[in-house]
């Protein structure tokens, strides 16, 4: 019975789960932000590429 009482008062597992959930939330937010930024950068580089003049060969 003492084992179950100590198990009920042990909060280390709950704290570890909370930290894991926070880390997962931060990871999802970072992935979402990077995905949106990647799309914006792709559009910017495509725009720049289409407006550049081709270079000349030779020196």
Biopython code that builds the backbone (N, CA, C, O; Angstrom):
import numpy as np
from Bio.PDB.StructureBuilder import StructureBuilder

atoms = [
    (1, "UNK", "N", (0.827, -1.200, 0.000)),
    (1, "UNK", "CA", (0.000, 0.000, 0.000)),
    (1, "UNK", "C", (0.868, 1.259, 0.000)),
    (1, "UNK", "O", (0.498, 2.264, -0.607)),
    (2, "UNK", "N", (2.005, 1.210, 0.669)),
    (2, "UNK", "CA", (2.905, 2.352, 0.716)),
    (2, "UNK", "C", (3.436, 2.681, -0.681)),
    (2, "UNK", "O", (3.621, 3.850, -1.021)),
    (3, "UNK", "N", (3.677, 1.651, -1.483)),
    (3, "UNK", "CA", (4.159, 1.854, -2.848)),
    (3, "UNK", "C", (3.167, 2.674, -3.666)),
    (3, "UNK", "O", (3.557, 3.577, -4.406)),
    (4, "UNK", "N", (1.880, 2.352, -3.526)),
    (4, "UNK", "CA", (0.860, 3.068, -4.297)),
    (4, "UNK", "C", (0.700, 4.505, -3.811)),
    (4, "UNK", "O", (0.435, 5.400, -4.614)),
    (5, "UNK", "N", (0.855, 4.738, -2.514)),
    (5, "UNK", "CA", (0.787, 6.106, -1.993)),
    (5, "UNK", "C", (1.946, 6.947, -2.524)),
    (5, "UNK", "O", (1.760, 8.103, -2.904)),
    (6, "UNK", "N", (3.136, 6.360, -2.549)),
    (6, "UNK", "CA", (4.286, 7.112, -3.056)),
    (6, "UNK", "C", (4.161, 7.337, -4.566)),
    (6, "UNK", "O", (4.584, 8.369, -5.087)),
    (7, "UNK", "N", (3.579, 6.366, -5.253)),
    (7, "UNK", "CA", (3.379, 6.500, -6.690)),
    (7, "UNK", "C", (2.371, 7.609, -6.998)),
    (7, "UNK", "O", (2.520, 8.330, -7.984)),
    (8, "UNK", "N", (1.354, 7.741, -6.162)),
    (8, "UNK", "CA", (0.334, 8.766, -6.366)),
    (8, "UNK", "C", (0.888, 10.167, -6.106)),
    (8, "UNK", "O", (0.423, 11.133, -6.712)),
    (9, "UNK", "N", (1.876, 10.292, -5.212)),
    (9, "UNK", "CA", (2.440, 11.588, -4.887)),
    (9, "UNK", "C", (3.614, 11.960, -5.792)),
    (9, "UNK", "O", (4.086, 13.096, -5.747)),
    (10, "UNK", "N", (4.083, 11.043, -6.593)),
    (10, "UNK", "CA", (5.214, 11.302, -7.485)),
    (10, "UNK", "C", (4.733, 12.087, -8.699)),
    (10, "UNK", "O", (3.881, 11.611, -9.449)),
    (11, "UNK", "N", (5.276, 13.290, -8.896)),
    (11, "UNK", "CA", (4.853, 14.140, -9.996)),
    (11, "UNK", "C", (5.939, 14.304, -11.051)),
    (11, "UNK", "O", (5.798, 15.140, -11.943)),
    (12, "UNK", "N", (7.009, 13.536, -10.976)),
    (12, "UNK", "CA", (8.081, 13.662, -11.963)),
    (12, "UNK", "C", (7.606, 13.285, -13.365)),
    (12, "UNK", "O", (7.959, 13.948, -14.340)),
    (13, "UNK", "N", (6.826, 12.248, -13.465)),
    (13, "UNK", "CA", (6.332, 11.817, -14.770)),
    (13, "UNK", "C", (5.437, 12.856, -15.410)),
    (13, "UNK", "O", (5.521, 13.100, -16.613)),
    (14, "UNK", "N", (4.577, 13.472, -14.607)),
    (14, "UNK", "CA", (3.677, 14.497, -15.120)),
    (14, "UNK", "C", (4.468, 15.709, -15.605)),
    (14, "UNK", "O", (4.134, 16.299, -16.632)),
    (15, "UNK", "N", (5.510, 16.079, -14.872)),
    (15, "UNK", "CA", (6.334, 17.215, -15.277)),
    (15, "UNK", "C", (7.058, 16.918, -16.583)),
    (15, "UNK", "O", (7.148, 17.785, -17.452)),
    (16, "UNK", "N", (7.570, 15.711, -16.729)),
    (16, "UNK", "CA", (8.264, 15.331, -17.958)),
    (16, "UNK", "C", (7.304, 15.365, -19.142)),
    (16, "UNK", "O", (7.679, 15.803, -20.230)),
    (17, "UNK", "N", (6.081, 14.910, -18.941)),
    (17, "UNK", "CA", (5.078, 14.940, -20.018)),
    (17, "UNK", "C", (4.744, 16.382, -20.395)),
    (17, "UNK", "O", (4.601, 16.698, -21.576)),
    (18, "UNK", "N", (4.618, 17.256, -19.395)),
    (18, "UNK", "CA", (4.325, 18.661, -19.674)),
    (18, "UNK", "C", (5.447, 19.301, -20.487)),
    (18, "UNK", "O", (5.183, 20.033, -21.441)),
    (19, "UNK", "N", (6.692, 19.032, -20.117)),
    (19, "UNK", "CA", (7.820, 19.572, -20.873)),
    (19, "UNK", "C", (7.833, 19.009, -22.292)),
    (19, "UNK", "O", (8.150, 19.723, -23.243)),
    (20, "UNK", "N", (7.495, 17.752, -22.430)),
    (20, "UNK", "CA", (7.430, 17.149, -23.758)),
    (20, "UNK", "C", (6.359, 17.794, -24.616)),
    (20, "UNK", "O", (6.574, 18.027, -25.806)),
    (21, "UNK", "N", (5.212, 18.085, -24.031)),
    (21, "UNK", "CA", (4.134, 18.747, -24.774)),
    (21, "UNK", "C", (4.518, 20.168, -25.169)),
    (21, "UNK", "O", (4.191, 20.616, -26.267)),
    (22, "UNK", "N", (5.205, 20.872, -24.288)),
    (22, "UNK", "CA", (5.662, 22.223, -24.610)),
    (22, "UNK", "C", (6.666, 22.177, -25.750)),
    (22, "UNK", "O", (6.599, 22.996, -26.666)),
    (23, "UNK", "N", (7.604, 21.223, -25.706)),
    (23, "UNK", "CA", (8.598, 21.093, -26.768)),
    (23, "UNK", "C", (7.927, 20.757, -28.099)),
    (23, "UNK", "O", (8.330, 21.273, -29.141)),
    (24, "UNK", "N", (6.914, 19.899, -28.071)),
    (24, "UNK", "CA", (6.193, 19.545, -29.295)),
    (24, "UNK", "C", (5.451, 20.757, -29.856)),
    (24, "UNK", "O", (5.426, 20.960, -31.071)),
    (25, "UNK", "N", (4.855, 21.551, -28.995)),
    (25, "UNK", "CA", (4.148, 22.756, -29.438)),
    (25, "UNK", "C", (5.110, 23.754, -30.071)),
    (25, "UNK", "O", (4.796, 24.358, -31.097)),
    (26, "UNK", "N", (6.277, 23.926, -29.466)),
    (26, "UNK", "CA", (7.277, 24.827, -30.029)),
    (26, "UNK", "C", (7.750, 24.308, -31.377)),
    (26, "UNK", "O", (7.942, 25.093, -32.306)),
    (27, "UNK", "N", (7.941, 23.003, -31.501)),
    (27, "UNK", "CA", (8.381, 22.416, -32.767)),
    (27, "UNK", "C", (7.338, 22.634, -33.865)),
    (27, "UNK", "O", (7.693, 22.969, -34.995)),
    (28, "UNK", "N", (6.075, 22.449, -33.548)),
    (28, "UNK", "CA", (5.010, 22.659, -34.537)),
    (28, "UNK", "C", (4.964, 24.127, -34.965)),
    (28, "UNK", "O", (4.807, 24.421, -36.149)),
    (29, "UNK", "N", (5.099, 25.040, -34.015)),
    (29, "UNK", "CA", (5.091, 26.465, -34.346)),
    (29, "UNK", "C", (6.290, 26.819, -35.223)),
    (29, "UNK", "O", (6.154, 27.584, -36.178)),
    (30, "UNK", "N", (7.455, 26.270, -34.907)),
    (30, "UNK", "CA", (8.655, 26.558, -35.703)),
    (30, "UNK", "C", (8.522, 26.008, -37.117)),
    (30, "UNK", "O", (8.889, 26.685, -38.077)),
    (31, "UNK", "N", (8.005, 24.797, -37.258)),
    (31, "UNK", "CA", (7.824, 24.205, -38.582)),
    (31, "UNK", "C", (6.835, 25.022, -39.408)),
    (31, "UNK", "O", (7.060, 25.244, -40.597)),
    (32, "UNK", "N", (5.758, 25.465, -38.797)),
    (32, "UNK", "CA", (4.762, 26.281, -39.498)),
    (32, "UNK", "C", (5.376, 27.605, -39.954)),
    (32, "UNK", "O", (5.169, 28.030, -41.091)),
    (33, "UNK", "N", (6.128, 28.252, -39.068)),
    (33, "UNK", "CA", (6.747, 29.530, -39.414)),
    (33, "UNK", "C", (7.772, 29.352, -40.523)),
    (33, "UNK", "O", (7.826, 30.160, -41.450)),
    (34, "UNK", "N", (8.583, 28.311, -40.441)),
    (34, "UNK", "CA", (9.601, 28.083, -41.467)),
    (34, "UNK", "C", (8.974, 27.732, -42.811)),
    (34, "UNK", "O", (9.503, 28.100, -43.860)),
    (35, "UNK", "N", (7.868, 27.033, -42.785)),
    (35, "UNK", "CA", (7.178, 26.691, -44.026)),
    (35, "UNK", "C", (6.643, 27.949, -44.708)),
    (35, "UNK", "O", (6.776, 28.109, -45.921)),
    (36, "UNK", "N", (6.047, 28.828, -43.931)),
    (36, "UNK", "CA", (5.530, 30.081, -44.491)),
    (36, "UNK", "C", (6.673, 30.952, -44.999)),
    (36, "UNK", "O", (6.558, 31.563, -46.061)),
    (37, "UNK", "N", (7.755, 31.013, -44.267)),
    (37, "UNK", "CA", (8.909, 31.799, -44.685)),
    (37, "UNK", "C", (9.527, 31.209, -45.946)),
    (37, "UNK", "O", (9.964, 31.949, -46.827)),
    (38, "UNK", "N", (9.567, 29.894, -46.038)),
    (38, "UNK", "CA", (10.119, 29.237, -47.222)),
    (38, "UNK", "C", (9.329, 29.564, -48.471)),
    (38, "UNK", "O", (9.907, 29.801, -49.532)),
    (39, "UNK", "N", (8.014, 29.579, -48.352)),
    (39, "UNK", "CA", (7.174, 29.927, -49.500)),
    (39, "UNK", "C", (7.414, 31.370, -49.935)),
    (39, "UNK", "O", (7.467, 31.660, -51.131)),
    (40, "UNK", "N", (7.558, 32.257, -48.985)),
    (40, "UNK", "CA", (7.814, 33.661, -49.293)),
    (40, "UNK", "C", (9.170, 33.819, -49.975)),
    (40, "UNK", "O", (9.296, 34.543, -50.962)),
    (41, "UNK", "N", (10.182, 33.137, -49.442)),
    (41, "UNK", "CA", (11.513, 33.225, -50.047)),
    (41, "UNK", "C", (11.527, 32.630, -51.444)),
    (41, "UNK", "O", (12.201, 33.150, -52.332)),
    (42, "UNK", "N", (10.798, 31.557, -51.646)),
    (42, "UNK", "CA", (10.731, 30.945, -52.972)),
    (42, "UNK", "C", (10.155, 31.927, -53.988)),
    (42, "UNK", "O", (10.667, 32.050, -55.101)),
    (43, "UNK", "N", (9.105, 32.614, -53.606)),
    (43, "UNK", "CA", (8.506, 33.608, -54.489)),
    (43, "UNK", "C", (9.455, 34.760, -54.764)),
    (43, "UNK", "O", (9.528, 35.247, -55.892)),
    (44, "UNK", "N", (10.177, 35.196, -53.754)),
    (44, "UNK", "CA", (11.121, 36.296, -53.917)),
    (44, "UNK", "C", (12.244, 35.907, -54.869)),
    (44, "UNK", "O", (12.579, 36.673, -55.773)),
    (45, "UNK", "N", (12.827, 34.735, -54.681)),
    (45, "UNK", "CA", (13.923, 34.301, -55.541)),
    (45, "UNK", "C", (13.439, 34.048, -56.981)),
    (45, "UNK", "O", (14.175, 34.318, -57.930)),
    (46, "UNK", "N", (12.246, 33.548, -57.145)),
    (46, "UNK", "CA", (11.695, 33.361, -58.486)),
    (46, "UNK", "C", (11.518, 34.705, -59.179)),
    (46, "UNK", "O", (11.819, 34.839, -60.365)),
    (47, "UNK", "N", (11.032, 35.694, -58.447)),
    (47, "UNK", "CA", (10.847, 37.034, -58.993)),
    (47, "UNK", "C", (12.182, 37.638, -59.416)),
    (47, "UNK", "O", (12.297, 38.191, -60.509)),
    (48, "UNK", "N", (13.183, 37.533, -58.559)),
    (48, "UNK", "CA", (14.504, 38.078, -58.873)),
    (48, "UNK", "C", (15.098, 37.351, -60.077)),
    (48, "UNK", "O", (15.675, 37.978, -60.965)),
    (49, "UNK", "N", (14.954, 36.034, -60.100)),
    (49, "UNK", "CA", (15.509, 35.244, -61.194)),
    (49, "UNK", "C", (14.877, 35.612, -62.533)),
    (49, "UNK", "O", (15.567, 35.671, -63.550)),
    (50, "UNK", "N", (13.582, 35.855, -62.536)),
    (50, "UNK", "CA", (12.911, 36.174, -63.796)),
    (50, "UNK", "C", (13.259, 37.576, -64.295)),
    (50, "UNK", "O", (13.170, 37.831, -65.496)),
    (51, "UNK", "N", (13.652, 38.485, -63.411)),
    (51, "UNK", "CA", (13.945, 39.860, -63.814)),
    (51, "UNK", "C", (15.426, 40.098, -64.122)),
    (51, "UNK", "O", (15.785, 41.174, -64.600)),
    (52, "UNK", "N", (16.275, 39.130, -63.861)),
    (52, "UNK", "CA", (17.707, 39.311, -64.116)),
    (52, "UNK", "C", (18.016, 39.069, -65.592)),
    (52, "UNK", "O", (17.391, 38.230, -66.241)),
    (53, "UNK", "N", (18.972, 39.805, -66.100)),
    (53, "UNK", "CA", (19.433, 39.627, -67.474)),
    (53, "UNK", "C", (20.450, 38.499, -67.504)),
    (53, "UNK", "O", (21.250, 38.370, -66.577)),
    (54, "UNK", "N", (20.436, 37.681, -68.547)),
    (54, "UNK", "CA", (21.450, 36.626, -68.623)),
    (54, "UNK", "C", (22.832, 37.252, -68.783)),
    (54, "UNK", "O", (22.990, 38.276, -69.448)),
    (55, "UNK", "N", (23.816, 36.629, -68.173)),
    (55, "UNK", "CA", (25.191, 37.128, -68.254)),
    (55, "UNK", "C", (25.815, 36.806, -69.600)),
    (55, "UNK", "O", (25.317, 35.949, -70.330)),
    (56, "UNK", "N", (26.895, 37.485, -69.930)),
    (56, "UNK", "CA", (27.620, 37.216, -71.165)),
    (56, "UNK", "C", (28.763, 36.260, -70.875)),
    (56, "UNK", "O", (29.324, 36.261, -69.779)),
    (57, "UNK", "N", (29.102, 35.451, -71.855)),
    (57, "UNK", "CA", (30.199, 34.509, -71.672)),
    (57, "UNK", "C", (31.497, 35.164, -72.128)),
    (57, "UNK", "O", (31.483, 36.072, -72.960)),
    (58, "UNK", "N", (32.580, 34.716, -71.598)),
    (58, "UNK", "CA", (33.882, 35.246, -71.971)),
    (58, "UNK", "C", (34.317, 36.333, -71.009)),
    (58, "UNK", "O", (33.552, 36.753, -70.141)),
    (59, "UNK", "N", (35.532, 36.777, -71.168)),
    (59, "UNK", "CA", (36.076, 37.765, -70.238)),
    (59, "UNK", "C", (36.131, 39.143, -70.821)),
    (59, "UNK", "O", (36.568, 40.080, -70.152)),
]
sb = StructureBuilder()
sb.init_structure("model")
sb.init_model(0)
sb.init_chain("A")
sb.init_seg("    ")
for serial, (resi, resn, name, xyz) in enumerate(atoms, 1):
    if name == "N":
        sb.init_residue(resn, " ", resi, " ")
    sb.init_atom(name, np.array(xyz, "f"), 0.0, 1.0, " ", f" {name:<3s}", serial, name[0])
structure = sb.get_structure()
